[in-house]
Amino acid sequence: MKVRFSAAARAFVSAETKYLATASRAGAERFRDTVRRALVLVADFPASGISDSAIPLTGARRMIVNGYLFDYDLIGDVVWIQTVRSSVNVQTIAIEDDRDYEG
């Protein structure tokens, strides 16, 4: 399948690459490799991403590759990657804090 990026996804990839390059050239290369791997995976296996009500975009699917979330839609014969973001600071499960700090 063809893979296309939304403007927001393209902007994140560009900004993240620039940010990582300031700290580590190797980190920027790993991120580029992650994006390439995600492109191949969604092109070859577009239905393999999870589809869950926790995804903020109705009808979207999500693939997680090396700690990055790729939210995408299947529209005709095109995979549209809508958002890309780091999963490092994203809460993936609801945590109940019952404030029971007994020792």
Beta strands, then each sheet from edge to edge (+ up, - down):
strand 1: 2-5
strand 2: 61-65
strand 3: 68-75
strand 4: 78-86
sheet 1: 1+ 4+ 3- 2+
end
